[in-house]
Amino acid sequence: MMCPRSDLRLYGRRLLNDREQIHHAQYRGHDIRVIAFQGQHGWEMSLRIFHGGKRILRYRQDSPLYLDFEHARIAGMLRAYEIIERRVAA
């Protein structure tokens, strides 16, 4: 299940001359950070999920799998939604 628009707050930040970008979102009371780094062969993605100020997940994909920041952001958000849905359902 994808998130309802009323429960999603999005904003972003660019760092290191657009070679590193961070996407922040909030879903079901969890704070999500998708961080993407641009290398020579593509973008790498890192995901962090927080609940109540405590980090509950830290994931890093070191392979440059993504063409640009938007691809890395979408992949990170989909993974975060899946993880949060499993956590909430348990």
C-alpha positions in Angstrom: 0.0 0.0 0.0 1.4 3.4 -1.0 1.1 6.3 1.4 -1.8 8.6 1.4 -0.8 12.2 0.4 -2.1 13.6 3.7 0.6 11.6 5.6 3.5 12.5 3.4 5.7 15.6 3.9 8.5 16.0 1.3 11.5 18.4 1.2 15.0 18.0 -0.1 18.5 19.4 0.1 21.4 19.4 -2.3 25.0 19.1 -1.0 28.5 18.9 -2.6 27.6 20.7 -5.8 24.7 18.4 -6.6 26.9 15.2 -6.3 25.1 14.4 -3.0 21.4 15.0 -2.4 19.1 14.2 0.5 15.4 13.6 0.3 13.4 13.8 3.6 9.9 12.5 4.0 7.6 11.5 6.8 5.3 8.4 6.7 3.2 6.9 9.5 5.1 8.7 12.2 8.5 7.7 10.8 11.1 10.1 9.4 12.8 8.9 6.2 16.1 10.1 4.8 17.2 8.9 1.3 20.7 10.0 0.6 22.2 9.6 -2.8 25.8 10.1 -3.9 27.0 10.6 -7.5 30.0 8.6 -8.5 31.8 8.1 -11.9 29.5 5.3 -12.9 26.1 6.3 -11.4 24.4 7.1 -8.2 24.6 5.1 -4.9 21.8 5.2 -2.3 21.7 5.2 1.4 18.5 4.9 3.5 17.8 5.9 7.1 14.5 5.5 9.0 13.8 7.1 12.4 10.9 6.6 14.8 10.5 8.7 17.9 14.0 10.3 17.3 15.7 6.8 17.3 17.2 5.3 14.2 15.5 2.0 13.4 17.2 1.3 10.1 20.4 2.2 8.3 20.9 0.7 4.9 23.6 1.5 2.3 23.7 0.3 -1.3 27.3 0.7 -2.5 26.7 -0.3 -6.1 26.1 2.6 -8.5 22.7 1.3 -9.7 20.9 4.5 -10.4 21.0 6.9 -13.4 20.2 10.0 -11.4 19.0 11.3 -8.0 15.3 10.8 -8.9 15.8 7.1 -9.5 17.7 6.6 -6.2 15.1 8.6 -4.4 12.2 6.6 -5.7 13.9 3.3 -4.9 14.7 4.4 -1.4 11.2 5.6 -0.7 9.7 2.4 -2.0 12.0 0.3 0.2 11.2 2.6 3.2 7.4 2.2 2.7 7.8 -1.6 2.6 9.8 -1.7 5.7 7.5 0.6 7.6 4.4 -1.3 6.5 5.9 -4.6 7.8 6.9 -2.9 11.0 3.4 -1.4 11.6 1.6 -4.6 10.7 3.7 -6.6 13.2 
